[in-house]
Amino acid sequence: MNDAIETVRTALCYALVCDDMKDAIVGAVNEGSDADTIGAVTGTVAGTRFGATEFPDRWLTSIEHWVELERFAQ
């Protein structure tokens, strides 16, 4: 349970304090520990705060089946 609280605390700190999406996610992931989970939670909160269009294009285009996912989201 403590790990879950620490994950949410770290993710919220970065997502709400950083000035842009990339800094929030990279900073949170670089904290170490459960980096993939912290990054996912941070990305969700930062995506809500900054908007999905603020994800760096090179991150999005490296996702397998990105074109289909983007089309599905519209």
PDB file of N, CA, C and O in Angstrom:
ATOM      1  N   MET A   1       0.823  -1.202   0.000  1.00  0.00           N
ATOM      2  CA  MET A   1       0.000   0.000   0.000  1.00  0.00           C
ATOM      3  C   MET A   1       0.865   1.263   0.000  1.00  0.00           C
ATOM      4  O   MET A   1       0.531   2.245  -0.664  1.00  0.00           O
ATOM      5  N   ASN A   2       1.954   1.240   0.729  1.00  0.00           N
ATOM      6  CA  ASN A   2       2.818   2.408   0.791  1.00  0.00           C
ATOM      7  C   ASN A   2       3.417   2.737  -0.571  1.00  0.00           C
ATOM      8  O   ASN A   2       3.601   3.909  -0.899  1.00  0.00           O
ATOM      9  N   ASP A   3       3.727   1.704  -1.375  1.00  0.00           N
ATOM     10  CA  ASP A   3       4.266   1.937  -2.714  1.00  0.00           C
ATOM     11  C   ASP A   3       3.260   2.676  -3.589  1.00  0.00           C
ATOM     12  O   ASP A   3       3.635   3.554  -4.366  1.00  0.00           O
ATOM     13  N   ALA A   4       1.995   2.325  -3.465  1.00  0.00           N
ATOM     14  CA  ALA A   4       0.955   2.984  -4.259  1.00  0.00           C
ATOM     15  C   ALA A   4       0.840   4.459  -3.874  1.00  0.00           C
ATOM     16  O   ALA A   4       0.689   5.324  -4.737  1.00  0.00           O
ATOM     17  N   ILE A   5       0.909   4.731  -2.606  1.00  0.00           N
ATOM     18  CA  ILE A   5       0.833   6.122  -2.134  1.00  0.00           C
ATOM     19  C   ILE A   5       2.038   6.908  -2.638  1.00  0.00           C
ATOM     20  O   ILE A   5       1.893   8.047  -3.081  1.00  0.00           O
ATOM     21  N   GLU A   6       3.212   6.314  -2.574  1.00  0.00           N
ATOM     22  CA  GLU A   6       4.430   6.991  -3.043  1.00  0.00           C
ATOM     23  C   GLU A   6       4.377   7.233  -4.550  1.00  0.00           C
ATOM     24  O   GLU A   6       4.817   8.279  -5.025  1.00  0.00           O
ATOM     25  N   THR A   7       3.845   6.280  -5.295  1.00  0.00           N
ATOM     26  CA  THR A   7       3.686   6.433  -6.748  1.00  0.00           C
ATOM     27  C   THR A   7       2.787   7.613  -7.067  1.00  0.00           C
ATOM     28  O   THR A   7       3.140   8.457  -7.891  1.00  0.00           O
ATOM     29  N   VAL A   8       1.636   7.680  -6.429  1.00  0.00           N
ATOM     30  CA  VAL A   8       0.689   8.768  -6.688  1.00  0.00           C
ATOM     31  C   VAL A   8       1.269  10.103  -6.246  1.00  0.00           C
ATOM     32  O   VAL A   8       1.113  11.108  -6.939  1.00  0.00           O
ATOM     33  N   ARG A   9       1.936  10.120  -5.095  1.00  0.00           N
ATOM     34  CA  ARG A   9       2.536  11.366  -4.601  1.00  0.00           C
ATOM     35  C   ARG A   9       3.580  11.896  -5.583  1.00  0.00           C
ATOM     36  O   ARG A   9       3.580  13.082  -5.910  1.00  0.00           O
ATOM     37  N   THR A  10       4.461  11.023  -6.051  1.00  0.00           N
ATOM     38  CA  THR A  10       5.507  11.431  -6.992  1.00  0.00           C
ATOM     39  C   THR A  10       4.899  11.905  -8.307  1.00  0.00           C
ATOM     40  O   THR A  10       5.298  12.938  -8.845  1.00  0.00           O
ATOM     41  N   ALA A  11       3.942  11.153  -8.818  1.00  0.00           N
ATOM     42  CA  ALA A  11       3.312  11.512 -10.088  1.00  0.00           C
ATOM     43  C   ALA A  11       2.602  12.860  -9.998  1.00  0.00           C
ATOM     44  O   ALA A  11       2.742  13.698 -10.888  1.00  0.00           O
ATOM     45  N   LEU A  12       1.850  13.066  -8.941  1.00  0.00           N
ATOM     46  CA  LEU A  12       1.143  14.346  -8.786  1.00  0.00           C
ATOM     47  C   LEU A  12       2.111  15.505  -8.635  1.00  0.00           C
ATOM     48  O   LEU A  12       1.896  16.578  -9.198  1.00  0.00           O
ATOM     49  N   CYS A  13       3.172  15.293  -7.879  1.00  0.00           N
ATOM     50  CA  CYS A  13       4.161  16.354  -7.699  1.00  0.00           C
ATOM     51  C   CYS A  13       4.701  16.809  -9.043  1.00  0.00           C
ATOM     52  O   CYS A  13       4.696  18.005  -9.335  1.00  0.00           O
ATOM     53  N   TYR A  14       5.164  15.881  -9.865  1.00  0.00           N
ATOM     54  CA  TYR A  14       5.739  16.245 -11.165  1.00  0.00           C
ATOM     55  C   TYR A  14       4.682  16.783 -12.126  1.00  0.00           C
ATOM     56  O   TYR A  14       4.915  17.776 -12.815  1.00  0.00           O
ATOM     57  N   ALA A  15       3.541  16.139 -12.173  1.00  0.00           N
ATOM     58  CA  ALA A  15       2.507  16.540 -13.139  1.00  0.00           C
ATOM     59  C   ALA A  15       1.932  17.921 -12.841  1.00  0.00           C
ATOM     60  O   ALA A  15       1.515  18.633 -13.754  1.00  0.00           O
ATOM     61  N   LEU A  16       1.910  18.297 -11.577  1.00  0.00           N
ATOM     62  CA  LEU A  16       1.290  19.575 -11.210  1.00  0.00           C
ATOM     63  C   LEU A  16       2.279  20.713 -11.002  1.00  0.00           C
ATOM     64  O   LEU A  16       1.881  21.878 -10.974  1.00  0.00           O
ATOM     65  N   VAL A  17       3.572  20.394 -10.855  1.00  0.00           N
ATOM     66  CA  VAL A  17       4.570  21.436 -10.586  1.00  0.00           C
ATOM     67  C   VAL A  17       5.369  21.810 -11.833  1.00  0.00           C
ATOM     68  O   VAL A  17       5.721  22.976 -12.014  1.00  0.00           O
ATOM     69  N   CYS A  18       5.655  20.841 -12.685  1.00  0.00           N
ATOM     70  CA  CYS A  18       6.473  21.118 -13.876  1.00  0.00           C
ATOM     71  C   CYS A  18       5.739  22.008 -14.865  1.00  0.00           C
ATOM     72  O   CYS A  18       4.509  22.067 -14.879  1.00  0.00           O
ATOM     73  N   ASP A  19       6.510  22.696 -15.688  1.00  0.00           N
ATOM     74  CA  ASP A  19       5.946  23.660 -16.630  1.00  0.00           C
ATOM     75  C   ASP A  19       5.528  23.067 -17.966  1.00  0.00           C
ATOM     76  O   ASP A  19       4.849  23.732 -18.749  1.00  0.00           O
ATOM     77  N   ASP A  20       5.926  21.819 -18.243  1.00  0.00           N
ATOM     78  CA  ASP A  20       5.475  21.204 -19.493  1.00  0.00           C
ATOM     79  C   ASP A  20       5.426  19.682 -19.341  1.00  0.00           C
ATOM     80  O   ASP A  20       5.962  19.107 -18.393  1.00  0.00           O
ATOM     81  N   MET A  21       4.772  19.064 -20.301  1.00  0.00           N
ATOM     82  CA  MET A  21       4.522  17.630 -20.284  1.00  0.00           C
ATOM     83  C   MET A  21       5.820  16.819 -20.229  1.00  0.00           C
ATOM     84  O   MET A  21       5.967  15.924 -19.396  1.00  0.00           O
ATOM     85  N   LYS A  22       6.744  17.137 -21.112  1.00  0.00           N
ATOM     86  CA  LYS A  22       7.987  16.367 -21.205  1.00  0.00           C
ATOM     87  C   LYS A  22       8.766  16.417 -19.900  1.00  0.00           C
ATOM     88  O   LYS A  22       9.209  15.378 -19.410  1.00  0.00           O
ATOM     89  N   ASP A  23       8.941  17.593 -19.330  1.00  0.00           N
ATOM     90  CA  ASP A  23       9.680  17.715 -18.073  1.00  0.00           C
ATOM     91  C   ASP A  23       9.007  16.933 -16.950  1.00  0.00           C
ATOM     92  O   ASP A  23       9.682  16.320 -16.124  1.00  0.00           O
ATOM     93  N   ALA A  24       7.687  16.954 -16.923  1.00  0.00           N
ATOM     94  CA  ALA A  24       6.953  16.231 -15.884  1.00  0.00           C
ATOM     95  C   ALA A  24       7.208  14.731 -15.981  1.00  0.00           C
ATOM     96  O   ALA A  24       7.540  14.093 -14.982  1.00  0.00           O
ATOM     97  N   ILE A  25       7.059  14.174 -17.157  1.00  0.00           N
ATOM     98  CA  ILE A  25       7.186  12.725 -17.324  1.00  0.00           C
ATOM     99  C   ILE A  25       8.637  12.282 -17.168  1.00  0.00           C
ATOM    100  O   ILE A  25       8.914  11.313 -16.461  1.00  0.00           O
ATOM    101  N   VAL A  26       9.562  12.978 -17.818  1.00  0.00           N
ATOM    102  CA  VAL A  26      10.977  12.592 -17.727  1.00  0.00           C
ATOM    103  C   VAL A  26      11.466  12.715 -16.284  1.00  0.00           C
ATOM    104  O   VAL A  26      12.173  11.835 -15.792  1.00  0.00           O
ATOM    105  N   GLY A  27      11.102  13.781 -15.618  1.00  0.00           N
ATOM    106  CA  GLY A  27      11.517  13.957 -14.225  1.00  0.00           C
ATOM    107  C   GLY A  27      10.969  12.867 -13.326  1.00  0.00           C
ATOM    108  O   GLY A  27      11.692  12.336 -12.483  1.00  0.00           O
ATOM    109  N   ALA A  28       9.704  12.528 -13.495  1.00  0.00           N
ATOM    110  CA  ALA A  28       9.089  11.494 -12.658  1.00  0.00           C
ATOM    111  C   ALA A  28       9.731  10.136 -12.897  1.00  0.00           C
ATOM    112  O   ALA A  28      10.028   9.409 -11.949  1.00  0.00           O
ATOM    113  N   VAL A  29       9.943   9.796 -14.156  1.00  0.00           N
ATOM    114  CA  VAL A  29      10.550   8.502 -14.487  1.00  0.00           C
ATOM    115  C   VAL A  29      11.974   8.413 -13.952  1.00  0.00           C
ATOM    116  O   VAL A  29      12.409   7.351 -13.505  1.00  0.00           O
ATOM    117  N   ASN A  30      12.685   9.509 -13.997  1.00  0.00           N
ATOM    118  CA  ASN A  30      14.071   9.513 -13.522  1.00  0.00           C
ATOM    119  C   ASN A  30      14.194   9.425 -12.008  1.00  0.00           C
ATOM    120  O   ASN A  30      15.303   9.297 -11.488  1.00  0.00           O
ATOM    121  N   GLU A  31      13.085   9.491 -11.296  1.00  0.00           N
ATOM    122  CA  GLU A  31      13.109   9.289  -9.844  1.00  0.00           C
ATOM    123  C   GLU A  31      13.506   7.858  -9.504  1.00  0.00           C
ATOM    124  O   GLU A  31      13.962   7.580  -8.395  1.00  0.00           O
ATOM    125  N   GLY A  32      13.328   6.941 -10.475  1.00  0.00           N
ATOM    126  CA  GLY A  32      13.675   5.540 -10.230  1.00  0.00           C
ATOM    127  C   GLY A  32      12.506   4.797  -9.626  1.00  0.00           C
ATOM    128  O   GLY A  32      11.350   5.101  -9.923  1.00  0.00           O
ATOM    129  N   SER A  33      12.795   3.833  -8.787  1.00  0.00           N
ATOM    130  CA  SER A  33      11.778   3.017  -8.132  1.00  0.00           C
ATOM    131  C   SER A  33      10.907   2.320  -9.169  1.00  0.00           C
ATOM    132  O   SER A  33      11.429   1.614 -10.032  1.00  0.00           O
ATOM    133  N   ASP A  34       9.622   2.498  -9.106  1.00  0.00           N
ATOM    134  CA  ASP A  34       8.683   1.854 -10.048  1.00  0.00           C
ATOM    135  C   ASP A  34       8.438   2.810 -11.213  1.00  0.00           C
ATOM    136  O   ASP A  34       7.326   3.304 -11.401  1.00  0.00           O
ATOM    137  N   ALA A  35       9.485   3.062 -11.988  1.00  0.00           N
ATOM    138  CA  ALA A  35       9.487   4.126 -12.990  1.00  0.00           C
ATOM    139  C   ALA A  35       8.383   3.994 -14.031  1.00  0.00           C
ATOM    140  O   ALA A  35       7.811   5.002 -14.447  1.00  0.00           O
ATOM    141  N   ASP A  36       8.070   2.770 -14.464  1.00  0.00           N
ATOM    142  CA  ASP A  36       7.052   2.630 -15.505  1.00  0.00           C
ATOM    143  C   ASP A  36       5.675   3.013 -14.989  1.00  0.00           C
ATOM    144  O   ASP A  36       4.901   3.654 -15.700  1.00  0.00           O
ATOM    145  N   THR A  37       5.365   2.627 -13.764  1.00  0.00           N
ATOM    146  CA  THR A  37       4.064   2.983 -13.183  1.00  0.00           C
ATOM    147  C   THR A  37       3.992   4.475 -12.885  1.00  0.00           C
ATOM    148  O   THR A  37       2.989   5.127 -13.175  1.00  0.00           O
ATOM    149  N   ILE A  38       5.060   5.008 -12.304  1.00  0.00           N
ATOM    150  CA  ILE A  38       5.099   6.445 -12.004  1.00  0.00           C
ATOM    151  C   ILE A  38       4.968   7.252 -13.300  1.00  0.00           C
ATOM    152  O   ILE A  38       4.258   8.257 -13.340  1.00  0.00           O
ATOM    153  N   GLY A  39       5.652   6.809 -14.352  1.00  0.00           N
ATOM    154  CA  GLY A  39       5.555   7.493 -15.646  1.00  0.00           C
ATOM    155  C   GLY A  39       4.151   7.440 -16.225  1.00  0.00           C
ATOM    156  O   GLY A  39       3.672   8.424 -16.788  1.00  0.00           O
ATOM    157  N   ALA A  40       3.489   6.298 -16.091  1.00  0.00           N
ATOM    158  CA  ALA A  40       2.126   6.162 -16.612  1.00  0.00           C
ATOM    159  C   ALA A  40       1.154   7.072 -15.867  1.00  0.00           C
ATOM    160  O   ALA A  40       0.319   7.731 -16.487  1.00  0.00           O
ATOM    161  N   VAL A  41       1.258   7.108 -14.558  1.00  0.00           N
ATOM    162  CA  VAL A  41       0.367   7.963 -13.764  1.00  0.00           C
ATOM    163  C   VAL A  41       0.674   9.433 -14.038  1.00  0.00           C
ATOM    164  O   VAL A  41      -0.240  10.242 -14.198  1.00  0.00           O
ATOM    165  N   THR A  42       1.950   9.776 -14.091  1.00  0.00           N
ATOM    166  CA  THR A  42       2.331  11.161 -14.387  1.00  0.00           C
ATOM    167  C   THR A  42       1.830  11.573 -15.764  1.00  0.00           C
ATOM    168  O   THR A  42       1.299  12.671 -15.928  1.00  0.00           O
ATOM    169  N   GLY A  43       1.994  10.699 -16.754  1.00  0.00           N
ATOM    170  CA  GLY A  43       1.521  10.998 -18.105  1.00  0.00           C
ATOM    171  C   GLY A  43       0.020  11.212 -18.164  1.00  0.00           C
ATOM    172  O   GLY A  43      -0.460  12.065 -18.910  1.00  0.00           O
ATOM    173  N   THR A  44      -0.717  10.445 -17.386  1.00  0.00           N
ATOM    174  CA  THR A  44      -2.172  10.597 -17.347  1.00  0.00           C
ATOM    175  C   THR A  44      -2.567  11.953 -16.768  1.00  0.00           C
ATOM    176  O   THR A  44      -3.392  12.666 -17.338  1.00  0.00           O
ATOM    177  N   VAL A  45      -1.973  12.295 -15.636  1.00  0.00           N
ATOM    178  CA  VAL A  45      -2.311  13.570 -14.985  1.00  0.00           C
ATOM    179  C   VAL A  45      -1.797  14.747 -15.811  1.00  0.00           C
ATOM    180  O   VAL A  45      -2.519  15.723 -16.014  1.00  0.00           O
ATOM    181  N   ALA A  46      -0.547  14.661 -16.289  1.00  0.00           N
ATOM    182  CA  ALA A  46       0.009  15.747 -17.098  1.00  0.00           C
ATOM    183  C   ALA A  46      -0.749  15.878 -18.417  1.00  0.00           C
ATOM    184  O   ALA A  46      -0.934  16.990 -18.911  1.00  0.00           O
ATOM    185  N   GLY A  47      -1.186  14.768 -18.988  1.00  0.00           N
ATOM    186  CA  GLY A  47      -1.980  14.816 -20.211  1.00  0.00           C
ATOM    187  C   GLY A  47      -3.293  15.542 -19.998  1.00  0.00           C
ATOM    188  O   GLY A  47      -3.761  16.275 -20.870  1.00  0.00           O
ATOM    189  N   THR A  48      -3.877  15.336 -18.842  1.00  0.00           N
ATOM    190  CA  THR A  48      -5.110  16.054 -18.501  1.00  0.00           C
ATOM    191  C   THR A  48      -4.823  17.540 -18.296  1.00  0.00           C
ATOM    192  O   THR A  48      -5.599  18.394 -18.725  1.00  0.00           O
ATOM    193  N   ARG A  49      -3.721  17.836 -17.648  1.00  0.00           N
ATOM    194  CA  ARG A  49      -3.369  19.236 -17.370  1.00  0.00           C
ATOM    195  C   ARG A  49      -2.972  20.004 -18.630  1.00  0.00           C
ATOM    196  O   ARG A  49      -3.456  21.113 -18.858  1.00  0.00           O
ATOM    197  N   PHE A  50      -2.097  19.421 -19.448  1.00  0.00           N
ATOM    198  CA  PHE A  50      -1.539  20.131 -20.596  1.00  0.00           C
ATOM    199  C   PHE A  50      -2.270  19.849 -21.907  1.00  0.00           C
ATOM    200  O   PHE A  50      -2.180  20.635 -22.851  1.00  0.00           O
ATOM    201  N   GLY A  51      -2.984  18.743 -21.968  1.00  0.00           N
ATOM    202  CA  GLY A  51      -3.664  18.348 -23.195  1.00  0.00           C
ATOM    203  C   GLY A  51      -2.851  17.328 -23.970  1.00  0.00           C
ATOM    204  O   GLY A  51      -1.621  17.369 -23.971  1.00  0.00           O
ATOM    205  N   ALA A  52      -3.540  16.425 -24.620  1.00  0.00           N
ATOM    206  CA  ALA A  52      -2.883  15.333 -25.340  1.00  0.00           C
ATOM    207  C   ALA A  52      -1.974  15.824 -26.462  1.00  0.00           C
ATOM    208  O   ALA A  52      -1.034  15.126 -26.844  1.00  0.00           O
ATOM    209  N   THR A  53      -2.235  16.995 -26.985  1.00  0.00           N
ATOM    210  CA  THR A  53      -1.408  17.515 -28.085  1.00  0.00           C
ATOM    211  C   THR A  53      -0.009  17.902 -27.627  1.00  0.00           C
ATOM    212  O   THR A  53       0.861  18.154 -28.462  1.00  0.00           O
ATOM    213  N   GLU A  54       0.225  17.953 -26.325  1.00  0.00           N
ATOM    214  CA  GLU A  54       1.533  18.348 -25.805  1.00  0.00           C
ATOM    215  C   GLU A  54       2.514  17.186 -25.646  1.00  0.00           C
ATOM    216  O   GLU A  54       3.680  17.405 -25.318  1.00  0.00           O
ATOM    217  N   PHE A  55       2.051  15.948 -25.875  1.00  0.00           N
ATOM    218  CA  PHE A  55       2.996  14.836 -25.874  1.00  0.00           C
ATOM    219  C   PHE A  55       3.952  15.047 -27.041  1.00  0.00           C
ATOM    220  O   PHE A  55       3.502  15.370 -28.140  1.00  0.00           O
ATOM    221  N   PRO A  56       5.253  14.875 -26.840  1.00  0.00           N
ATOM    222  CA  PRO A  56       6.202  15.034 -27.952  1.00  0.00           C
ATOM    223  C   PRO A  56       5.870  14.071 -29.100  1.00  0.00           C
ATOM    224  O   PRO A  56       5.613  12.889 -28.869  1.00  0.00           O
ATOM    225  N   ASP A  57       5.876  14.581 -30.326  1.00  0.00           N
ATOM    226  CA  ASP A  57       5.538  13.763 -31.495  1.00  0.00           C
ATOM    227  C   ASP A  57       6.398  12.506 -31.589  1.00  0.00           C
ATOM    228  O   ASP A  57       5.890  11.436 -31.925  1.00  0.00           O
ATOM    229  N   ARG A  58       7.686  12.622 -31.299  1.00  0.00           N
ATOM    230  CA  ARG A  58       8.554  11.450 -31.435  1.00  0.00           C
ATOM    231  C   ARG A  58       8.190  10.362 -30.437  1.00  0.00           C
ATOM    232  O   ARG A  58       8.457   9.187 -30.691  1.00  0.00           O
ATOM    233  N   TRP A  59       7.588  10.722 -29.309  1.00  0.00           N
ATOM    234  CA  TRP A  59       7.119   9.706 -28.372  1.00  0.00           C
ATOM    235  C   TRP A  59       5.912   8.975 -28.959  1.00  0.00           C
ATOM    236  O   TRP A  59       5.813   7.750 -28.892  1.00  0.00           O
ATOM    237  N   LEU A  60       5.009   9.749 -29.528  1.00  0.00           N
ATOM    238  CA  LEU A  60       3.770   9.158 -30.043  1.00  0.00           C
ATOM    239  C   LEU A  60       4.019   8.293 -31.270  1.00  0.00           C
ATOM    240  O   LEU A  60       3.482   7.191 -31.380  1.00  0.00           O
ATOM    241  N   THR A  61       4.826   8.788 -32.181  1.00  0.00           N
ATOM    242  CA  THR A  61       5.038   8.053 -33.429  1.00  0.00           C
ATOM    243  C   THR A  61       5.855   6.780 -33.228  1.00  0.00           C
ATOM    244  O   THR A  61       5.898   5.935 -34.122  1.00  0.00           O
ATOM    245  N   SER A  62       6.496   6.627 -32.090  1.00  0.00           N
ATOM    246  CA  SER A  62       7.245   5.398 -31.823  1.00  0.00           C
ATOM    247  C   SER A  62       6.359   4.289 -31.247  1.00  0.00           C
ATOM    248  O   SER A  62       6.818   3.162 -31.063  1.00  0.00           O
ATOM    249  N   ILE A  63       5.094   4.604 -30.965  1.00  0.00           N
ATOM    250  CA  ILE A  63       4.151   3.606 -30.448  1.00  0.00           C
ATOM    251  C   ILE A  63       3.665   2.734 -31.599  1.00  0.00           C
ATOM    252  O   ILE A  63       3.231   3.232 -32.639  1.00  0.00           O
ATOM    253  N   GLU A  64       3.746   1.436 -31.392  1.00  0.00           N
ATOM    254  CA  GLU A  64       3.271   0.504 -32.412  1.00  0.00           C
ATOM    255  C   GLU A  64       1.777   0.735 -32.655  1.00  0.00           C
ATOM    256  O   GLU A  64       1.006   0.877 -31.706  1.00  0.00           O
ATOM    257  N   HIS A  65       1.383   0.773 -33.889  1.00  0.00           N
ATOM    258  CA  HIS A  65      -0.016   0.984 -34.311  1.00  0.00           C
ATOM    259  C   HIS A  65      -0.529   2.385 -33.956  1.00  0.00           C
ATOM    260  O   HIS A  65      -1.729   2.576 -33.756  1.00  0.00           O
ATOM    261  N   TRP A  66       0.384   3.366 -33.880  1.00  0.00           N
ATOM    262  CA  TRP A  66      -0.016   4.719 -33.503  1.00  0.00           C
ATOM    263  C   TRP A  66      -1.087   5.297 -34.429  1.00  0.00           C
ATOM    264  O   TRP A  66      -2.041   5.917 -33.959  1.00  0.00           O
ATOM    265  N   VAL A  67      -0.942   5.105 -35.709  1.00  0.00           N
ATOM    266  CA  VAL A  67      -1.891   5.674 -36.669  1.00  0.00           C
ATOM    267  C   VAL A  67      -3.298   5.145 -36.397  1.00  0.00           C
ATOM    268  O   VAL A  67      -4.263   5.909 -36.396  1.00  0.00           O
ATOM    269  N   GLU A  68      -3.408   3.845 -36.168  1.00  0.00           N
ATOM    270  CA  GLU A  68      -4.718   3.250 -35.887  1.00  0.00           C
ATOM    271  C   GLU A  68      -5.287   3.765 -34.560  1.00  0.00           C
ATOM    272  O   GLU A  68      -6.483   4.039 -34.458  1.00  0.00           O
ATOM    273  N   LEU A  69      -4.435   3.892 -33.555  1.00  0.00           N
ATOM    274  CA  LEU A  69      -4.888   4.395 -32.259  1.00  0.00           C
ATOM    275  C   LEU A  69      -5.361   5.840 -32.357  1.00  0.00           C
ATOM    276  O   LEU A  69      -6.372   6.216 -31.764  1.00  0.00           O
ATOM    277  N   GLU A  70      -4.630   6.631 -33.101  1.00  0.00           N
ATOM    278  CA  GLU A  70      -5.006   8.032 -33.270  1.00  0.00           C
ATOM    279  C   GLU A  70      -6.356   8.148 -33.991  1.00  0.00           C
ATOM    280  O   GLU A  70      -7.207   8.953 -33.614  1.00  0.00           O
ATOM    281  N   ARG A  71      -6.528   7.348 -35.007  1.00  0.00           N
ATOM    282  CA  ARG A  71      -7.787   7.346 -35.759  1.00  0.00           C
ATOM    283  C   ARG A  71      -8.942   6.888 -34.849  1.00  0.00           C
ATOM    284  O   ARG A  71     -10.028   7.465 -34.886  1.00  0.00           O
ATOM    285  N   PHE A  72      -8.706   5.875 -34.056  1.00  0.00           N
ATOM    286  CA  PHE A  72      -9.718   5.355 -33.134  1.00  0.00           C
ATOM    287  C   PHE A  72     -10.125   6.411 -32.102  1.00  0.00           C
ATOM    288  O   PHE A  72     -11.294   6.496 -31.726  1.00  0.00           O
ATOM    289  N   ALA A  73      -9.166   7.207 -31.649  1.00  0.00           N
ATOM    290  CA  ALA A  73      -9.430   8.231 -30.630  1.00  0.00           C
ATOM    291  C   ALA A  73     -10.305   9.360 -31.161  1.00  0.00           C
ATOM    292  O   ALA A  73     -10.971  10.049 -30.389  1.00  0.00           O
ATOM    293  N   GLN A  74     -10.304   9.549 -32.486  1.00  0.00           N
ATOM    294  CA  GLN A  74     -11.096  10.638 -33.046  1.00  0.00           C
ATOM    295  C   GLN A  74     -12.491  10.148 -33.233  1.00  0.00           C
ATOM    296  O   GLN A  74     -13.351  10.897 -33.697  1.00  0.00           O
TER     297      GLN A  74
END
